[in-house]
Amino acid sequence: MSKITAAITGVAGYVPDYVLTNKELETMVDTNDEWILSRTGIKERRILKGEGKGTSHIAVPAVLELLKKTNTKAEEVELLICATTTPDMVFPATANLITAEVGAVNAFGYDLQAACSGFLYALATASKFIESGQYKKVIVVGADKMSSIIDYTDRATCIIFGDGGGAVMLEPNTEGYGILDSVLKSDGTGAQFLHMKAGGSRKPASIETVQAREHFAYQEGQQVFKFAVKGMADVSAEVMERNHLTAEDVAWLVPHQANKRIIDATANRMGVGSDKVMLNIERYGNTTSGTIPLCLWEYEKQLKKGDNLILAAFGGGFTWGAIYVKWAYDPK
Ligand SMILES: CC(C)(COP(=O)(O)OP(=O)(O)OC[C@H]1O[C@@H](n2cnc3c(N)ncnc32)[C@H](O)[C@@H]1OP(=O)(O)O)[C@@H](O)C(=O)NCCC(=O)NCCS
């Protein structure tokens, strides 16, 4: 019997309407459009506005679009994994809120947290459920409402992050398409450079933690930058090497959208030209778990069956990784 692989058979995305421009940020913190654009490549990002709205409100429209595009009934979905760092609540899992909202009554769901590498970790995990033959319809969501943990008085972080997300459908394939390899890494010694100080079990919320603004993302940008440049480039090169892929063999690099300079460094290391690099950081900034599915969604029409894609990410933890995907369908 031929080997079962997990093919991506559809992709969908969602970004909220509100556009937070660099110009508007200039009115909030001491920064300017030229600095932000030259240091990060970001011009604007989306923000989910509205009382009581969380990450599931980004994920649900993406999943509904995905079900429609893939002609899938919600009841057919067997598993939904949601990669997020900004769950609606500490518990229950956002995946459960999503499955309930879309009517995926036969699916079980859980969240996976690996900061900006979350989508890749979730994709690799989900692919194993397909490869084992246990499930035939699995949805992987990557979504974050980063504005819920960003301090809009901290210019080191508020310029970078935005809200958004996407989802992919995974189904079995026996012709060699889909997720073919993954290199995933983590190193907890990097936690000190990118984390949220309070709100977890070490330091539950209190008046003091709120007053000290400890419920926001804390980042030492230069340290993160240094590790990210090396980490993302290393794993991308590694996944190419072990699958005997040359730069010519790679149709697309699908990089986590953290900083244009980190993306350029990864593409350079792989020897891949900028015309093969998916990019939307200019419009969305860093949506954490959302960046890679949002790229796939926006570039879907340019993807052809048989294209070799390298998905690469780096994030808090530190976590990083690269996944080799052979695209399974032509534009519909
Ligand atoms: C955050 C980041 C954009 C900062 O860029 P940088 O080139 O490292 O900038 P530095 O922190 O060295 O600061 C350079 C100068 O700009 C200033 N500066 C910092 N933020 C600024 C802002 N938003 N606007 C204007 N000036 C700013 C600094 O105060 C510093 O001034 P000084 O030279 O007078 O001391 C960059 O470090 C980065 O992208 N890091 C990785 C972040 C990331 O990817 N995080 C997500 C995890 S995947």
Ligand as a Chemical Component Dictionary entry (heavy atoms), coordinates in Angstrom:
data_LIG
# 
_chem_comp.id                   LIG 
_chem_comp.type                 NON-POLYMER 
_chem_comp.pdbx_formal_charge   0 
_chem_comp.three_letter_code    LIG 
# 
loop_
_chem_comp_atom.comp_id 
_chem_comp_atom.atom_id 
_chem_comp_atom.alt_atom_id 
_chem_comp_atom.type_symbol 
_chem_comp_atom.charge 
_chem_comp_atom.model_Cartn_x 
_chem_comp_atom.model_Cartn_y 
_chem_comp_atom.model_Cartn_z 
_chem_comp_atom.pdbx_ordinal 
LIG C1  C1  C 0 12.198 45.316 17.490 1  
LIG C2  C2  C 0 13.142 45.657 16.342 2  
LIG C3  C3  C 0 12.336 46.079 15.127 3  
LIG C4  C4  C 0 14.001 46.825 16.765 4  
LIG O1  O1  O 0 14.909 47.131 15.722 5  
LIG P1  P1  P 0 16.463 47.282 16.069 6  
LIG O2  O2  O 0 17.110 47.582 14.785 7  
LIG O3  O3  O 0 16.912 46.042 16.796 8  
LIG O4  O4  O 0 16.424 48.540 16.981 9  
LIG P2  P2  P 0 17.093 48.742 18.420 10 
LIG O5  O5  O 0 16.279 48.100 19.469 11 
LIG O6  O6  O 0 18.544 48.398 18.312 12 
LIG O7  O7  O 0 16.960 50.286 18.556 13 
LIG C5  C5  C 0 17.654 51.193 17.712 14 
LIG C6  C6  C 0 17.292 52.603 18.102 15 
LIG O8  O8  O 0 15.935 52.866 17.701 16 
LIG C7  C7  C 0 15.151 53.252 18.830 17 
LIG N1  N1  N 0 13.824 52.693 18.692 18 
LIG C8  C8  C 0 13.340 51.511 19.162 19 
LIG N2  N2  N 0 12.060 51.340 18.808 20 
LIG C9  C9  C 0 11.741 52.433 18.081 21 
LIG C10 C10 C 0 10.559 52.829 17.428 22 
LIG N3  N3  N 0 9.453  52.074 17.435 23 
LIG N4  N4  N 0 10.567 54.002 16.765 24 
LIG C11 C11 C 0 11.652 54.781 16.726 25 
LIG N5  N5  N 0 12.808 54.451 17.331 26 
LIG C12 C12 C 0 12.846 53.291 18.007 27 
LIG C13 C13 C 0 15.889 52.698 20.021 28 
LIG O9  O9  O 0 15.577 53.411 21.190 29 
LIG C14 C14 C 0 17.313 52.848 19.602 30 
LIG O10 O10 O 0 17.680 54.187 19.794 31 
LIG P3  P3  P 0 19.185 54.568 20.253 32 
LIG O11 O11 O 0 20.063 54.054 19.144 33 
LIG O12 O12 O 0 19.122 56.058 20.358 34 
LIG O13 O13 O 0 19.387 53.842 21.539 35 
LIG C15 C15 C 0 14.055 44.459 15.991 36 
LIG O14 O14 O 0 14.959 44.228 17.030 37 
LIG C16 C16 C 0 13.287 43.197 15.721 38 
LIG O15 O15 O 0 12.535 43.089 14.780 39 
LIG N6  N6  N 0 13.516 42.181 16.550 40 
LIG C17 C17 C 0 12.860 40.892 16.363 41 
LIG C18 C18 C 0 11.467 41.014 16.865 42 
LIG C19 C19 C 0 10.612 39.880 16.442 43 
LIG O16 O16 O 0 10.714 39.393 15.356 44 
LIG N7  N7  N 0 9.717  39.493 17.346 45 
LIG C20 C20 C 0 8.735  38.523 17.117 46 
LIG C21 C21 C 0 9.198  37.183 17.427 47 
LIG S1  S1  S 0 9.224  36.228 16.033 48 
# 
loop_
_chem_comp_bond.comp_id 
_chem_comp_bond.atom_id_1 
_chem_comp_bond.atom_id_2 
_chem_comp_bond.value_order 
_chem_comp_bond.pdbx_ordinal 
LIG C1  C2  SING 1  
LIG C2  C3  SING 2  
LIG C2  C4  SING 3  
LIG C2  C15 SING 4  
LIG C4  O1  SING 5  
LIG O1  P1  SING 6  
LIG P1  O2  DOUB 7  
LIG P1  O3  SING 8  
LIG P1  O4  SING 9  
LIG O4  P2  SING 10 
LIG P2  O5  DOUB 11 
LIG P2  O6  SING 12 
LIG P2  O7  SING 13 
LIG O7  C5  SING 14 
LIG C5  C6  SING 15 
LIG C6  O8  SING 16 
LIG C6  C14 SING 17 
LIG O8  C7  SING 18 
LIG C7  N1  SING 19 
LIG C7  C13 SING 20 
LIG N1  C8  SING 21 
LIG N1  C12 SING 22 
LIG C8  N2  DOUB 23 
LIG N2  C9  SING 24 
LIG C9  C10 SING 25 
LIG C9  C12 DOUB 26 
LIG C10 N3  SING 27 
LIG C10 N4  DOUB 28 
LIG N4  C11 SING 29 
LIG C11 N5  DOUB 30 
LIG N5  C12 SING 31 
LIG C13 O9  SING 32 
LIG C13 C14 SING 33 
LIG C14 O10 SING 34 
LIG O10 P3  SING 35 
LIG P3  O11 DOUB 36 
LIG P3  O12 SING 37 
LIG P3  O13 SING 38 
LIG C15 O14 SING 39 
LIG C15 C16 SING 40 
LIG C16 O15 DOUB 41 
LIG C16 N6  SING 42 
LIG N6  C17 SING 43 
LIG C17 C18 SING 44 
LIG C18 C19 SING 45 
LIG C19 O16 DOUB 46 
LIG C19 N7  SING 47 
LIG N7  C20 SING 48 
LIG C20 C21 SING 49 
LIG C21 S1  SING 50 
# 
